Amino acid sequence: MGGFKALVVCPLSIIESAWIEDCRKFTPELKAVSLHCRKPEERLARLNGDADIHVINFEGFRGLYDALVAQRYHVLVVDESSKMKNPQSETAKALLTFAGIKAGRTKYKGDWTVPYRYVLSGTPAPNSLEEYWTQITFIAPRQAFPSSFYAFRGKFFEVGTGYAPGGRRFKKWTFREYMRQEFMDAMKPFAHIVRKADAVDLPEQIHEIRTVYLDHKEQAAYNAMRESMRIEYADKSAIALNAIGTIMKLRQITSGFAYCMDGVGETGTIQIGKSKLAELKELLEELGAEQVIVWCNFQDEVEQLTAELKCPALWSGTKDRDEVIEGFKAGRYQYLVANPQTAGHGLTFTNCRYAVYYSLNYSYELWKQSMDRIHRIGQHWPCTYYYLIAADTIDKVIYDVLHSKRDLSDAVLEYLKGDPK
């Protein structure tokens, strides 16, 4: 690289399986080194050793910040840049300051401007156009948008009142639609957009709902929670303190459990039923010898599914991530249980063409990213996604929101009021 050194900041899950692997494949003349390791002394040894490209995860980047600043990188790449979409987050402040861009009040220091800066994302602004400010400012400070986030928001958005589930009011910023062309024109010189459908010939995506009918105990618990925000079962209780808590509890109950709470916090798990698990096992039997990824969102689901299916998982508790990833790719495991927050970015599993959503997270970004794990270059078969949706429950509300990009808070409020649309 002619003396230029590059730093890539990305999710932990794709350091080895995406960046290091692809660098070896496509740029073998460049030495790429992962800076993720448990021992601090080994981390520093790798940092100060011979390398053209260093790759590190977001948490590691913040922890190794001062040592990285001293490297004087000429190239900085942020993969899955939606991680820096919130300008008030520590990640955004650290990346902006590291690149040589003023980030308001921050504990991070920097005295070097990285000349070549890139952000990569399939979903850069999953929630609001406000989320573009940090990413575009990282690339082109003061060129596209005002240097202050608040000046940017005041220019392109107007303030109003929103209502959260439960009726709580909050300040809500709404985009000024008449300024959309100006907004897009400001970003255009600094953005390059390639859609998968335009770049490569990818297979069809098929979405199928498998309706789950809750048993009597599950349905009774669900109805009680929806109506009174409280269930009692086996001398324990699960209490939703507000509507958001209710949503969480309703999601849990459709999977056959609920976390218990006392005045301090969670104290255990109420096991209610196994209707969704039974539907999953029936579906997997139908799929036969096919490899399948099962997406879920709660620790109890991960633990139950890995025990029932006798397979590994990719979640925050996974100790040997690389072995699990490579083992599934190599076909040593028929099933893989995965959490979208942990495994939803950057991984490629073209060995698999089936995914099951045991439960849904209401993040459009995580849902879209998780779908893309099997819908990648090299996939030669249609990708089929099965959704285990408990009949007449919050599952269908979240499914509809994700597929229509409706506002979740409005949809949930309608549901809790008994007025679904």
Beta strands, then each sheet from edge to edge (+ up, - down):
strand 1: 6-10
strand 2: 32-34
strand 3: 53-57
strand 4: 75-79
strand 5: 116-120
strand 6: 157-163
strand 7: 169-175
strand 8: 205-212
strand 9: 230-233
strand 10: 236-239
strand 11: 257-261
strand 12: 266-271
strand 13: 292-295
strand 14: 313-314
strand 15: 335-338
strand 16: 354-357
strand 17: 383-390
sheet 1: 2+ 3+ 1+ 4+ 5+
sheet 2: 6+ 7-
sheet 3: 8+ 17+ 16+ 13+ 15+ 14+
sheet 4: 9+ 10-
sheet 5: 11+ 12-
end
